[in-house]
């Protein structure tokens, strides 16, 4: 890296020896999270909670614990810029459970980052702790209502409608300033909560100058932001919409599973759920309503909703970039998310309707053959994106291969000719994907919403 003229950022975090969690604070609805490499300048992130009330006395300890957890988890965005071998947590020391949880989050949440940069983080990530007794967090009397994260795509819409179907008190919430998500959240008819997150400006300068960069477990960060919000505003559950395929690794690297969706998987969900109960509040639940279901089951449920969301939803990740160009429409048609959502919806939605949503028929474009091959895990691993399992994609295409309206489209015809003869027919049935089949942590109060998905 070249010399930096801006004295507000370190010269090269890759040469640093320590990553420091300096301090955190909360005032007037703004959480301030401060980090530094060695004794360099501070990197300050701010998270703003609109209309933040005064924290009731009975929730103060829980709020402090949640805020500290946010400081520790959000630090992954900055740690990865230099990945120094020593982690320093200033102020109160961690207990062993906290350090173990953070070790796992940073190691597995940065596994894709490590794979792409050809790094091994296993000897570098070690949060310090003291051997001390931690008093289990008590229940704090949180009201029976749920925060429902909205991502603008099909999954969160299906979860919202399931919760609405049982009349549960809920608020649609999201982190960031995406107008697409805001429009989708408004369509739900629920009350809304939009939290803003401002990354430290120095991080972008580091990235521009060539610091280590790559994928981070952003769902983990948003999960803890919403944990803070639940205690602050008074909600007893944070209910995500992550389905079971999120738990399936993309590939293996140096003996370690690499999963682009690790912080959407059940392992992380269970870890954070348990940690919140022991360290934040015993009556605050964290779960995913869609956990038992496959991506195909979710797209089937979404298609059954009718047209209420067809003109406002988008799963195209290019719409949600922090930096860089965004597509002119809701769907770029070029990214793995667009390809997978089109394919997953095709068995359950009338073809003209689906083509009108995307603006063109993605399965009738020879140029996309390689992209769909990756979704099928044919000649390649599945993309580093939030897409379903290769077996799901194969089942969806096998279903389309039998339908007159789809079977002659370029990529469906190619699938019939080239790929289908290599597969076992008994593994291509669509119906098994439409049944629940995974453990979940949905609280009893919301079981009716889970049942509504069946």
Residue pairs with C-beta under 8 A, 6 or more apart in sequence:
1 11
1 12
1 14
1 209
1 210
1 211
2 209
3 11
4 10
4 11
4 205
4 209
6 202
6 205
7 41
8 41
8 201
8 202
8 205
9 40
9 41
9 43
9 202
9 205
9 206
10 16
10 36
10 37
10 38
10 40
10 41
10 82
10 202
10 206
11 40
12 82
12 209
12 211
13 37
13 40
13 81
13 82
13 84
13 206
13 211
13 212
14 81
14 82
14 83
14 211
14 212
15 82
16 37
16 38
16 40
16 82
16 84
17 38
17 84
17 85
17 86
18 37
18 38
18 84
18 86
18 87
18 88
19 35
19 36
19 37
19 75
19 78
19 79
19 82
19 83
19 84
19 86
19 87
19 88
20 35
20 36
20 37
20 38
20 88
20 90
21 34
21 35
21 71
21 72
21 75
21 87
21 88
21 89
21 90
21 91
22 34
22 35
22 36
22 42
22 90
23 34
23 90
23 91
24 31
24 32
24 33
24 34
24 67
24 68
24 70
24 71
25 31
25 32
26 32
26 63
26 67
28 52
29 48
29 49
29 50
29 51
29 52
30 46
30 47
30 48
30 49
31 46
31 47
31 48
31 49
31 67
31 70
31 228
32 44
32 45
32 46
33 44
33 45
33 46
33 47
33 70
33 71
33 74
33 75
34 42
34 43
34 44
34 45
35 42
35 43
35 44
35 45
35 75
35 78
35 79
35 200
36 42
36 43
37 81
37 82
37 84
38 84
41 202
43 78
43 200
43 202
43 203
44 200
45 74
45 77
45 78
45 197
45 198
45 199
45 200
46 197
46 198
47 70
47 74
47 195
47 196
47 197
47 198
47 225
47 228
48 195
48 196
48 197
48 198
49 195
49 228
49 229
49 232
49 233
50 193
50 194
50 195
50 196
52 232
52 233
53 232
53 233
55 63
55 231
55 232
58 140
58 141
59 140
59 142
59 231
59 232
59 234
59 281
61 137
62 137
62 140
62 231
62 280
62 281
62 284
63 228
63 231
63 232
65 137
65 279
65 280
66 224
66 227
66 228
66 230
66 231
66 280
67 228
68 92
69 224
69 227
69 228
69 275
69 279
69 280
70 221
70 224
70 225
70 227
70 228
72 89
72 98
72 102
73 102
73 105
73 220
73 221
73 224
74 221
74 224
74 225
76 105
76 106
76 109
76 110
76 216
76 217
76 220
76 221
77 199
77 203
77 216
77 221
78 200
78 203
79 87
79 106
80 110
80 113
80 212
80 213
80 214
80 216
81 203
81 206
81 207
81 211
81 212
81 213
82 211
82 212
83 119
83 121
83 124
83 212
84 124
85 123
85 124
87 125
87 126
87 127
87 128
88 128
89 127
89 128
93 128
93 129
93 130
93 132
94 102
94 127
94 128
94 129
94 130
95 129
95 130
95 132
95 134
96 129
96 131
97 134
97 275
97 278
97 279
98 127
98 129
98 275
98 279
99 126
99 127
99 128
99 129
101 271
101 272
101 275
102 127
103 125
103 126
103 127
104 271
105 217
105 220
105 263
105 268
105 271
106 121
106 125
106 127
107 121
107 122
107 125
107 256
108 217
108 256
108 257
108 259
108 262
108 267
108 268
109 216
109 217
109 220
109 262
109 263
109 268
110 121
110 125
110 214
110 215
110 216
110 217
111 121
111 253
111 256
111 257
111 258
111 259
111 262
112 214
112 215
112 250
112 258
112 259
112 260
112 384
113 119
113 212
113 213
113 214
113 215
113 216
114 120
114 121
114 253
114 258
115 251
115 253
115 258
116 214
116 215
117 212
117 214
119 212
120 254
122 256
134 278
134 279
136 278
136 282
137 277
137 278
137 279
137 280
137 281
137 282
138 281
138 282
139 281
139 282
139 283
140 231
140 281
140 282
140 283
140 284
141 283
142 230
142 231
142 234
142 235
142 236
142 281
142 283
142 284
143 169
143 234
143 235
143 236
144 169
144 236
144 445
145 168
145 169
145 170
145 171
145 234
145 235
145 236
145 237
146 163
146 168
146 169
146 170
146 171
146 235
146 236
146 237
146 238
146 239
146 446
147 170
147 171
147 173
147 193
147 226
147 229
147 230
147 235
147 237
147 238
147 239
148 156
148 159
148 160
148 163
148 170
148 171
148 172
148 173
148 190
148 239
148 241
149 156
149 173
149 174
149 222
149 226
149 238
149 239
149 240
149 241
150 156
150 157
150 160
150 172
150 173
150 174
150 181
150 184
150 185
150 188
151 174
151 181
151 241
151 315
152 174
152 178
152 180
152 181
152 184
152 313
152 314
152 315
152 319
152 320
153 313
153 314
153 315
153 341
154 298
154 299
154 302
154 309
154 313
154 315
154 341
154 345
155 241
155 242
155 243
155 290
155 298
156 184
156 241
157 184
157 188
157 302
157 305
157 309
157 313
158 241
158 290
158 298
158 301
158 302
158 305
158 453
159 239
159 240
159 241
159 289
159 290
159 449
160 170
160 172
160 188
160 190
160 241
161 188
161 305
162 289
162 449
162 450
162 452
162 453
163 170
163 239
163 289
163 446
163 449
164 170
164 188
164 189
164 190
165 448
165 449
165 452
166 446
166 448
166 449
166 452
168 445
168 446
168 448
168 449
170 190
170 239
171 190
171 191
171 192
171 193
171 235
172 185
172 188
172 190
172 191
172 192
172 193
173 185
173 192
173 193
173 194
173 195
173 226
173 229
174 181
174 182
174 185
174 193
174 194
174 195
175 195
175 196
175 197
175 222
175 225
175 226
176 196
176 197
176 320
177 194
177 196
178 319
178 320
180 312
180 314
180 319
180 320
180 330
181 320
182 192
182 194
183 312
184 309
184 312
184 313
184 314
185 192
185 194
186 192
187 308
187 309
187 312
193 229
193 233
195 225
195 226
195 229
197 221
197 225
199 322
204 323
207 213
215 260
215 384
217 262
217 263
217 268
218 263
219 240
219 242
219 261
219 263
219 264
219 268
220 263
220 268
220 272
223 238
223 240
223 263
223 272
223 286
224 272
226 238
227 238
227 272
227 276
227 280
227 284
227 286
229 235
230 236
230 237
230 238
230 284
231 280
231 281
231 284
235 284
236 283
236 284
236 285
236 445
237 284
237 285
237 286
237 287
237 443
237 445
237 446
238 284
238 285
238 286
238 287
239 285
239 287
239 288
239 289
239 442
239 446
240 264
240 269
240 286
240 287
240 288
240 289
241 288
241 289
241 290
242 261
242 264
242 265
242 269
242 288
242 290
242 291
243 288
243 290
243 291
243 293
243 294
243 295
243 297
243 298
243 388
244 266
244 290
244 291
244 292
244 293
244 294
244 437
244 438
245 261
245 294
245 295
245 387
245 388
245 389
245 392
246 259
246 261
246 264
246 265
246 266
246 386
247 259
247 261
247 265
247 266
247 267
247 438
248 259
248 265
248 389
249 257
249 258
249 259
250 258
250 259
250 260
250 381
250 382
250 383
250 384
251 257
251 258
251 381
252 258
259 265
260 383
260 384
260 385
260 386
261 386
262 268
264 288
264 386
266 288
266 291
266 438
266 439
269 286
269 287
269 288
269 291
269 441
270 441
272 286
273 285
273 286
273 287
273 441
276 284
276 285
276 286
277 284
285 441
285 443
286 441
287 440
287 441
287 442
287 443
288 440
288 441
288 442
289 440
289 442
289 446
289 449
289 450
289 453
290 298
290 453
291 438
291 439
291 440
291 441
291 442
292 436
292 437
292 438
292 439
292 440
292 450
293 301
293 436
293 438
293 453
294 388
294 389
294 392
294 433
294 434
294 437
295 340
295 344
295 387
295 388
295 389
295 392
296 344
296 347
296 388
296 392
296 395
296 396
296 430
296 433
296 434
297 433
297 434
297 435
297 436
297 453
299 341
299 344
299 345
299 348
300 347
300 348
300 434
301 453
302 309
302 313
302 345
302 348
303 345
303 348
303 349
304 348
307 353
310 353
310 357
311 357
313 330
314 330
314 331
315 337
315 338
315 341
315 386
316 327
316 330
316 331
316 332
316 335
316 337
316 338
317 335
317 337
317 385
317 386
318 324
318 325
318 326
318 327
318 332
318 334
318 335
319 326
319 327
319 330
319 332
329 359
331 338
331 357
331 358
331 359
332 338
333 358
333 359
333 360
333 362
335 385
336 371
336 374
336 375
336 383
336 385
336 387
337 385
337 386
337 387
338 358
338 362
339 362
339 368
339 371
339 372
339 375
339 387
340 375
340 385
340 387
340 388
340 393
342 354
342 358
342 362
342 363
343 362
343 363
343 372
343 375
343 393
343 396
343 397
344 388
344 392
344 393
344 396
345 354
346 354
346 363
346 396
346 400
346 406
347 396
347 399
347 400
347 430
351 361
351 405
351 406
355 361
361 409
362 368
363 372
363 400
363 406
363 409
363 410
363 411
363 412
364 409
364 410
364 411
365 410
365 411
366 410
366 411
366 414
368 411
369 410
369 411
369 414
370 380
371 383
372 393
372 397
372 411
373 379
373 380
374 380
374 381
374 382
374 383
375 382
375 383
375 387
375 390
375 393
376 390
376 393
376 394
376 397
376 415
376 419
377 390
377 391
377 393
377 394
378 390
378 419
382 389
382 390
387 393
391 427
392 433
394 419
394 423
394 427
394 428
395 427
395 428
395 429
395 430
395 433
396 430
397 411
397 412
397 415
397 419
398 415
398 420
398 423
398 428
398 430
399 428
399 430
400 406
400 407
400 409
400 412
401 407
401 412
401 415
401 416
401 420
406 412
407 413
407 416
436 453
436 454
440 450
442 449
442 450
